[in-house]
Amino acid sequence: MDCLEPVTIAAHHPGIDRHTLLGRRIPAPNPTWEAELSADMIPFLRDHRVNKAIIFPGAGYVEAVLAAQREVSPQCAGIVENLEFRKFLTIGEQARHILRTEISGKGRDISIYSHSGTTENGRCTPPLHCPGRLHAVRRPHSIWALSKADAPKR
């Protein structure tokens, strides 16, 4: 059975092995990650346009959330609920954005923000692009998968 592998930065930048849309974990009270987004670093972003503007895809938010869940609880499967797409994240051809994914403690609330690294009065108030809820479900001890040889013949 063919499976899709998570996108990693290593696919485009050998020597770096972390999830492209999740990035690195940063020191924070809640589990929080930051990933650099640019059309140069993640070329497939150029393929997702609305009125000629590069827009971060909704599936990217889902993938970032599930990657965060795998980091926090690798023994569990993640279920994403009530994900809201509140604000487009527009990515310019040369612009650099930071995608911040945060999972709150016990409530498992998800918040995905972005910022460009610039601040007003020394403070950065990033826009909330995508809030939602995450539930972790323990995976079964054995997972049955069909190989191509086991698949029914047509």
TORSE-211827 format. One record per residue: residue in three letters; z, x, y of N, C-alpha, C, O, CB in turn. Coordinates in steps of 0.1 Angstrom, whole numbers, plus 5000, padded with zeros to 4 digits. Each point is the difference from the previous one (the first is absolute). Glycine has a CB too. Layout:
! TORSE-211827
ALAZXYZXYZXYZXYZXY ...
This chain:
! TORSE-211827
MET500050094988500049915012500050095012500950085002500349734986 ASP497850175021499950085012501049955010500249885001497450174995 CYS503150045011501049965010499750075013499450115001502349864982 LEU498649965028499850065013501350085003501149964998497449855010 GLU501350314997501150095004500349985015499149975007500350204975 PRO501949855022500349995014499250115008499850114994502549795000 VAL497350075017499350095009501050115005501149965004497249865003 THR501350304991500950115005499350085010498750015000502550004978 ILE499550065031499450085010499350124993499050055005502849895011 ALA498750104972499450114992498549974997499250104999503049954991 ALA497449835010498649974997499150055012498950054997501749754990 HIS499950215025499250055011500650135005499250085007500249694999 HIS501850264991500750125005500750074989501249974998499049935025 PRO499250184969500650064988501350085004500050065011497849964978 GLY503249975003501250075003501149915005501250045001497550165004 ILE500949684999501049915005500149884990498949944998500750135027 ASP501549914969500149894990501049905004501150004995498350174987 ARG500149735026500849885003499149895003498850025002503150125007 HIS498649744990499249885002499550005014500850015010500549864973 THR497450115019499450005013500549905010500350045011497750044978 LEU502349805006500449905009501549995002500549935009497549954985 LEU502850194997501450005001500550135008500949995008499349884970 GLY499250245019500450125006501350064996500349994988498549935031 ARG501950144990501350074996501249925004499949925010498950304993 ARG502249794989501349935003500750075012500050135000500249804976 ILE500350005033500650065012501549965000500449904994497550095019 PRO503050094993501449975001500249875008499649995012501050254986 ALA500049664996500349875007501049934992500250034988497449965021 PRO503149914997501049924993499549934988500749984990500549995032 ASN497549984979499449934989498950084995499550095007501049695003 PRO499050204977498950074995498849985009499549895002501350094975 THR498750135029498950005010499050114998500450124997501249775019 TRP497150084985499050104999499150005011499849895007500350094968 GLU499250135028499050005011498850074994500050104994501749905024 ALA497149944985498750064996499150015012500049915008500349994969 GLU499050215024499150015011498749934996499450024989501650205018 LEU498549705002498749934998499050055010500350005012500949804979 SER497650235004498950035009498849984992500050014988501350165026 ALA497649804993498749994993499550134994499349994990500149825025 ASP501150304990499650134994500850034988499450054990500050035032 MET501949884978500850034988499849904989500150044988501650065027 ILE498049784988499849894990498649945003499949905006502650064991 PRO496450104998498749965004499649864997499249935007500250304989 PHE501249714993499749864997500449905010499549885001500750184975 LEU500749985034500449915010498849965009499949895006502450214994 ARG496749995001498849975008499249884995499249945007500750314999 ASP500349724981499349894994500649865003499449904997499950264985 HIS501949845024500649875003500049985015500950055007500649974973 ARG497549905025499849985014500049855003499549924992499250305010 VAL501849755010499949875006499550025014500650075008501349834978 ASN496950045017499350025013499950155004500350045011500649744996 LYS498750304983499850145002501350095001499950125000498049825011 ALA503250004989501350075001500550024986499949914991500649995031 ILE500150224975500650034987501349935000500950035008497950204990 ILE501449694992501349924998500650044987499350014990499849805024 PHE502250234986500750034988499949874991500449905004501150285007 PRO498149844976499849884991501449944995500950074998496950034995 GLY502249775005501249934995500450064987501250014997498149795015 ALA499750234979500450064987500750135001500750044992497349844999 GLY501850195020500750135003501449985002500950084995497150005015 TYR502449814997501449965001500749984987501150044997498449865026 VAL499850024969500549974986500250124992501050024994497949755007 GLU500150324999500150134993501150085005500750074992496849925004 ALA502750025017501150085005501449954996500950074996497749985024 VAL501549824980501349934995500250034985501150044996498649785022 LEU499350174974500250024986500250154997500850034991497749775004 ALA500950295012500350144999501550035003500650084994496949975011 ALA503049895006501450025004500949954989501050064997498449915027 GLN500349914970500849954989500050094989501150024993498449755014 ARG499450294989499950104989500950125003500650064991497149865003 GLU502450125018500850115004501549974999500750084995497550005021 VAL502249804988501449965000500449974985501150044996498749875028 SER499450014969500449964986498850014991499349914997502349935013 PRO498150294985498950024992500049924987499049984993500850245017 GLN501449754985500249924988499749855001499949934990501850245003 CYS498049795019499849865003498649975005499350095005503149885000 ALA497149914993498849955006500349935013501049935001497950054976 GLY500250035032500349945013499349875002498849984995501550245015 ILE500349684996499449875003500149985015501150015006499549894971 VAL498350095030500049985014499849865003499149934995499950305009 GLU501949725005500049855004500049995015500550095007500749854972 ASN498249955026500049965014499650115009500650025011501249834984 LEU497250225002499450115008499249945011499149924998500850244983 GLU500549875032499349955011499250115007500550115002501349715001 PHE497050145001499250105008500049955014499349915004499250144976 ARG502450025028500349955014499150065010499649935010502750044983 LYS497450165005499250075011499150104994500450074991501549905025 PHE496850024988499050104995500550145004500650025011497549824991 LEU501750264989500150145003498650055002499350024990502950014997 THR497449995026498750065003500150155000500850065007498649735006 ILE499750274980499950154999498750055006498949964995502550034984 GLY498850085031498850065007499450114992500650054991500449895031 GLU497750104981499350104992500850135001500150074990497749825015 GLN502850155006500750125002501549995000500750105000497349995012 ALA502549784988501449985002500850034988499550004989499949825027 ARG501950214986500950034990501149905001500649985011498950274988 HIS500949684990501049905000501050044989499650064990498949765019 ILE502750144992501150024990500349864995500449915007500550305004 LEU499049774976500349874993501550024995500250094992497349855002 ARG503449985010501450014995500349884991499949895004500850245017 THR499749904967500449904990501550014998500550104997497249904992 GLU503049895012501449994999500449894991499549895001500850215022 ILE500649934967500649904992501549995003500750104999497649944982 SER502249845023501449995003500850014988499549984989500049885031 GLY501850164981500950024989500049894990499049994992502450135023 LYS499649804985500249904989499049885001499649944990502750125009 GLY497349915014499149885002498650024995499249914998502250035021 ARG498250194980498650034996499049955009498949964996501850044981 ASP499649995036499149975010499050125002500550115000501149725012 ILE497250144991499050105002499549995015499949895005499350104970 SER500750125031499450015013499150115001500350124996501849785014 ILE496750084995499050105002499650005015499549915005499650074971 TYR501150145030499850025014498950115001499650074991502849865016 SER497250095006499150125002500450055014500549935009497649994976 HIS501650215017500150065014499050115000499650064990502849875013 SER497350115010499050115001500750135004499450115002498949735005 GLY503150164993500750125003500350025015500850085004498150024977 THR500549815027500350005014501249915003500349904993497350145013 THR503249995005501249925003500049965014499450065009501850064973 GLU499549775021500349965013501450025003500949964993497349865006 ASN502150265012501450035004500750064989501249984998498849835018 GLY499450284976500650064989500349924988500650054990500450095027 ARG498649734983500349914988498649954996499149975007503249975001 CYS497750044979498849944994500349874994500949994991498250245004 THR500349665009500249874994498749964992499149945006502649995013 PRO498350104969498849984992499849854997500949934998499350294992 PRO498549735011499749864996500249984985499750084992498749915028 LEU502249894977500149964986498749934996499649905006502950064997 HIS496850104987498849954996500149904988499349914999499750305008 CYS502049834984500049934987501549994995500450094994497249985001 PRO503149815007501249984993499849934987499049934998502250075024 GLY499850014969500049924987501250034992501050055005496549964995 ARG502549954987501150024991499550074988498949984996502349815012 LEU499750294986499650074988501149984990501250015002497650165011 HIS500849804975500949984988499650094989498850024997501649745009 ALA500650314989499850094988500349934987501149934999499450275016 VAL498749814976500249934987499950124989499150075000499949705008 ARG502050234984500150114989498849984991499649894996502950125005 ARG496850114997498950004991500449984985501150054997497750105019 PRO500449794976500449994986500050144993499450105006499649674993 HIS501750254990500150134993498750054995499750124999502649834995 SER496949955002498750044994498949925007500249885003500850184975 ILE498050005026498849935006498850014991499650114996501349945028 TRP498649844973498849994991498850005009499849925009501549964973 ALA497850215015498750015007498950024990500150064990501050045030 LEU497849834983498850014991499250125004499850035012500249724985 SER499650334994499050105003498649944999499949894995501750304996 LYS497449885013498749954999499649974985499349914998500150225023 ALA501149954970499749984986500749874995499449944991500550315005 ASP501249715010500749884996499449875006500349894995501750255002 ALA497249885013499549885007499049924991499350064992500950075030 PRO499849744980499149924992498550045002499650035012502149784989 LYS497550194989498650035001499349885005500349884997499850294985 ARG498849855026499249895005498849984992499249905003501750145020 
